[in-house]
Each structure stands twice: as structure tokens, then as C-alpha cells.
């Protein structure tokens, strides 16, 4: 029996030849189509008016800019761009495809990428496969090895493009992770791989020199690539400029040269008037040269915002890891869409150039619950996403909410269980605000005084005519009293302290000119109250107390504030209030008399009739009522308010003082004996010890402090001492002191930076932008708040990330 012939039949041969001819016809003019050269069909279409009102838009990559009805004509969809994943490459590699892939180069895997595990044996790919270990111990990168996320396999870049042999690294990919190391080593030394590597490198050199067969097409392609990069650089600059100024990017429409197309497109149009590159880009978009590619739509806006904010965040994380120790600052607030937003701020001592304090905003987190457990898991997950180890956290600061500072279920308690070295410091500014609230609740005179201030504001602010009368008489307008706003306390009292006469005259004018009987009676009542000697004394006393607390509050809100300086400020405030209790009331009387002279009223405190009550026999006599009105005001108002403020400072700042005492050895060592110095160094070392991991050695720290050179001053703060060690290059000689000082300065004192981020939140997410996505909101806030870092970001890096994220219709 004859053997069956292995030669294909004629019909099979003709079918195969027809398929190859159809493929060659399809590839004809592919590069010209890619660069926008009009074909005969497209030219004929351009000559006729468009009958469709919209063209197809890729929802992932592109935007509606090039798909509006104003386009002269619509072109057929272009060829799909070449994917970067080798699992998606076409089976037949043509010369043009090979050149494009070699120009892009092999796709690199991010160092922090987590490879998925196989369901069967639980094995996975490793980053070590991408490096070859030499006999000398050196590691050489395997630039030819490419990972496919689609197939979860490894491919050889050069062999897949140049080799004709069928092997795992060129067909389905290597997935045998158990024997992957030996297989890669064997492939590395194979002759076929060496030949493919030579062909790859030769083509790379020829492309750089422009010596390929399609030299003209490559030159056009390179010119187009440069032009697209220039366009993207301008678009990134526009987005950054608008984000820093908290301006909206989008409008009601996304059509060029439309009156309501938003700030982004208006900036593009303005730049096109003076910049030739942007002008050419706009002309091509309007003529329909790009089909659907313009990079002016909201999808690309979101992508560029995300890339820019990610680059800023990456720069911040590098600085945090360089500093090693950090503290976290958290605060919550609802936004315009009634969504609770958690602001995350990280405080470090940056070691770039000269040591300085940095408080970096890391974004907003949308919270569904406000419990301590939920917020704790959110901040830990955020730190894990940023790859910042929580073990290096040395401080935490929040407001005085129960879910934040609760000693059992608050965030600070839960984080202390995981890391006892993350010392909790309550916000000093919030605590001072509570000190004022405690003082105001202690006396009926104090409570009624602020009620009068609110009535004054309500009377004038309810009418534009009455407000105009107030502005005619007074230079400083009235401010509303608020329990939560730190600035409102002193601002509401200041107009009455220095312009009480003008406010009283405005009230009298309102009384004389109004026709509303209710307003007339209220203005009369308030004018009598403002013109009383009692009200003047209360105004002077409250202004003196609030002015002292306000100065301390402003200093504590500074990012450069640290624990030892804050403790000294509070002790000084307590001492000033003690002295004010002894002499303040008599001084307030003198100032109140001057105010009464300006208003032409008599400085007399009217005595109210004492109420007599029937008494029964008792072994203990009742306190005799005070008959002197001034003495009674001093006892029931002045002493109560000042004593409440002093006691509140002592009680509410115990936690801060305890933390300050632990680090007190770093600033008080000139006044300590050797035994006290050793004991306090041991206490500090014990505080910073957890699971046999210590930040410093107590004995060596004490010895380093004893051996310090002569200091410029004996009363240096921890931050000044830190800079002294750095400026004199002593960190290597005193490593334990260097570490202790950095941790001490890292501890936060206030959450003012998180409060400031809320101001940006209100500017970014307004009622017209209330449906903004969380990712876009966080990206815009990071760019706006960390604008100094954004100015240092290279646009080339962002464009590289933009080009490598996915296959683009235009080569970048």
C-alpha cells in the first residue's frame, strides 16, 4: 500500500495563498492610516457633508471632543494599537509590528507588583526571575524576560519576535514556577536565544540610527511621537495650573469653542492662540484628522490627574521612608454631598538638605462609619497601600472626639495596642477651644454676655440697611460667635472692645429710623446693655483672656510647633492667667471707665435689689449676700471665669505634659545631675521599646549627652538642638541623640493641617461639583495642597507612565 503524500492538496494551497494575499492587502498603507494620511475612501467622505451627529468613541481611551456634530467628517476606525502584554500579541509578527514593538521595548514589571498564585500548588512568579546571578555574586537584569498579566506567564521578548522555533517562552509562556529558575538558566545559555538577542540589539541600533528599511516611515513616526509628547506636556501643565487654583476643569459641554465648555478647554483654546503646537493640535481635531484621538476629554483628564497625584504621592512616600519615623494626623468632616471625609496627614522630620518639619497631605478617605474600629482599619489599609510600615509610627494626634481619643475604643487606643510607641497627643488648638468653652459656662454673666453678642450680630446682619448703618459708624464689623471656629471668639469681642461707642450710636440710629416696633425695642434694649458699665467690664475681661489664649492657639497651629515648645507655651499661659487673676479686675475697671467716657455715660454699676427669703432655724448660718455690686461682679464673674480657664488648662493638657516629660531629658539635661540624667534616659528608652525592638540605647544616650560640646545656648529647643547636631555634622558621633531628637520633633501638637485641608475640600467639591468621584477629588486635593512638590515633578515621567499604562491610539 502506497504511503499517503504529505504535500498539501491544490485546493488547500490555493486557500492558503488567498488568505496571505488578503492579509497583505489589509496591511497595505497601514502606517499611512496610522499617521492620518487620507485614503481615497476617506477623501471621498470628507468631500461630502457628514450625515451622522456622532461618531464611535472608545469609552476607555478617548473622549467626546472629536465626536461632536461640529466635525466635518467621520473616519472609519483605525487599526487597533499594539498591546504591550505579550499574551495579546498577534500570532503572525510582521516587520512593521516587530519594529514598533522593538521601539517600545519590553514591558517592565513594577517592583511592588504582587504576582498571583496558582490555584493548584499555590506557587507564583517572583521578581528574582528577572535577574541573573553571576558567579561573582553580581546580579544582571534579564531585559528580555517579559511578564504577561493576561496569561500569568513569562515570555522571551527577543525569541518571540525573532526566533522561528516553538518553545514555551514564545508560544503559551512559561508557567511552571517550580522549575522556572532552571528553565530560564537553560534558555539563557541556548544558541537560539543568543541569536535572537543579537538580532534584537542590532535592530535597536538601526532604529536609533534611522537605518531601517522603512526609514521615512520611522522618521514620520518619531516626529509624530515628539509632537504628541509636546501636546501632552501642555495638557498636564493646564491641569496642574487649574488644580492648584482649585478651579473646575469641566463645563456643561465638552465641545471646543463653546461658551460653556469649562476652564480646561478654555485654557486649551487660549494657549492655541499663541502656541503653534497647540494650534496645530486644535486644527487637526476640528478637521477630524485624529478620528477619535484628541486627549481633551474627561477620561484623559481623570487619568492625568491620577498620574500627577500618584507621582506626588510617590515623592512624598520616598521622603517618609528616608525620614523613617513619622506621625499620623486625622480629622473628619462632611462634604457638600453629605459624605464623611477623613483627612490623612503624615508628619515627618525631612532629612533632605537641612532637617525641617513637613506635614504631608495624603488624601481624603470616604468613610461609611465614624466608629474608632472602622477608622482604624481605614488608616491602616491606607498605610499598607502606600507601603509605609506602621511599625515606624511614633505619634498620633486627633481632636477631642470620643471616637478619636477614647481610651478604650478610640483610634488612639486601638493603634496603641498595635504599636505602643505611637504616642497620642491631643490637638492643642481644639483643647484651647474647650478651655474657652469651659470658662464661658462657669458664670451666668459670661453666658449672657455672649448671648448679647449674638443678638447684636443677628440684628445688624438680618438687614442690609442696618448693616450699612453699622459700617457708617464702625470700622470693624461684628462677627458671629461660634462654638467650633477658633477665630470667632476673639473676633466677636474685638469690635465691642475698641468701638463700643460706634456700635451704640449705630443701635440708636437703628432705633430712631426703623418702623418695626420689635426691632425698635430690641435696638433700645441692646443700646442700653452696650452702654452699661457692667457690659464694658465683661468686654474688657473677656478680650484680655481671649487675646492671651488666641496668641497661644495661633502659635500651636504652626506646622513647626513641637512638644517641648507647646508645653512651655501652656505653662506660660497658666502663669499669665494666675497673675491676671490678682490684678486683672482692677485694670479692667480702668479700661471700662475709659469706654464709658467715650460713650458719655456714667461709669456706675447699678446695684440690683436683693431678694429676701424666709429662713428657718439652722445650726449653720447662710453666707451673707454681697452688698457691693463691683465685689459681687468680681466674685461671681471674674474669679469664676479665670479660675475655670486655669483649671481647664491644667486638666485638659495632662496628656501633652506627660509626653513632654518623657522627652524632657533632651532639653533639660543641662540642669540634671548624672543620676537624674541616667534615670530619665532609661525612662525614654523604655517608652520607645516594643517587642525587644528599641529605638535607642539608654546608657549610650546618657553618655552622648554628657559628651556634648559647648552649646550656643543652655535653653535650646529640641528642634534647635537637632539642627545644631546636623550643622556640625555630629549625627555619626551622637547617633542615639540624633534618633531621639528626630522622634521628639516628629510628634504632632495640633491637627491644624487636617483642618486646612477641609478648606481646600470646600473649594474643590462645591455644590456645582457635588457628584465628583472620590478618586478625582483626592487627586485634585493632593495636587492643590502639595503644590510645591507638584512644581518639581517632571512631565516626561508622567508622559512615560501615561504611555505605558495601556495601548494608545497615538504612539507616545
ABEGO torsion letter per residue (X at the ends): XBBBBABBBAAAAAAAAAAAAAAAAAABGAAAAAAGBBBAAAAAAAABBBABABBBBBAAABBAAAABAABABBBBBBBBBBBABAAABBABBBAAAAAAAAAAEBBBBBAABBBBBBAAAGBBBBAAAABBBBAAGBBBBBAABBBBAAAGBBBBAAAAAABABBBAAABAEBABAAAAAAAAAAAAABAAAAAAAAAAAAAAAAAAAGABABAAAAAAAAAAAAAAAAAAAAAAAAAAAAAAAGBBABBABABBGBAAAEAAAAAAAAAAAABAAAAAAAAAAAAGAAGABAGABAAAAAAAAAAAAAAAAAAAAAAAAAAGBBBBBBBBBBBAAGBBBBBBBBBBBBABEBBBBBBBBAEBBBBABABAAAAAAAAAAAAAAAGBBAAABABBBBBABAAAABAAABAAAAAAAABAABBBBBBAAAAAAAAAAAAAAABAAAAAAAAAAAAAAAAAAABAAAAAAAAAABABBBBBBBAABAAAAAAAAAAAAAAAAAAAAAAAAAAAABABAAAAAAAAAAAAAAABAAAAAAAAAAAAAAAAAAAAAAAAABAABBAAAAAAAAAAAAAAAAAAAAAAAAAAAAAAAAAAAAAGBBBBBBBBBBBBBBBBBBABBBBBBBABAAAAAAAAAAAAAAAAAAAAAAAAAAAAAAAAAAAAAAAAAAABBAAAAAAAAAAAAAAABBGGBBABBAAAAAAAAAABBBBABABBBAAAAAAAAAAAGAAAABAAAAAAAAAAAABBABAAAAAAAAAAAAAABBAAAAABBAAAAAAAAAAAAAAAAAAABBAAAAAAAAAAABBBABBX
